[in-house]
Every structure is written in structure tokens, then in C-alpha cells.
Amino acid sequence: MAFPTAVNDQITDSVTQVNTKVIGDAPALALSFLTEATAQALANAAHNSTSAQQQNNMTAQAVTALCVKKLTT
């Protein structure tokens, strides 16, 4: 302690330890949040890509069916 206070030393030591732990955990938490956000963004991109591919395949199938119909009639 830098100077004596009216607060019990055990209380101030406990608060100091908790504050130190929170400050020490901050970088790990920030990195885990970044990893989670990146994983979510990549999953959304993969889902959007799959959905777009399915829509394109449906359009191609419809065009093919229309062309076959035009050729046969």
C-alpha cells in the first residue's frame, strides 16, 4: 500500500487483486470475442454463398426447361 487508509487492509488488497485480474483477463477476452465474431461472419458468408448457388441453379434449371419446351413445340 502506498499510504495508510481508514479501510481495512484486507479489503483494499482484495479489491486490488480483483482489479488486477480484470485487467489481466481483458486481452484474452478481447481476442476470444474477435475470434467469435470472425467465425460468425465466415459462417454467414458461407451460408449466403450456398443460398446464392442454389438460387442460380434453380434459375438455370428453369431456363433449361423453357428452352427444351421451345425446341419441342
Secondary structure by P-SEA (a helix, b strand, c coil): ccccccccaaaaaaaaaaaaaaaaaaaaaaaaaaaaaaaaaaaaaaaaaaaaaaaaaaaaaaaaaaaaaaaac
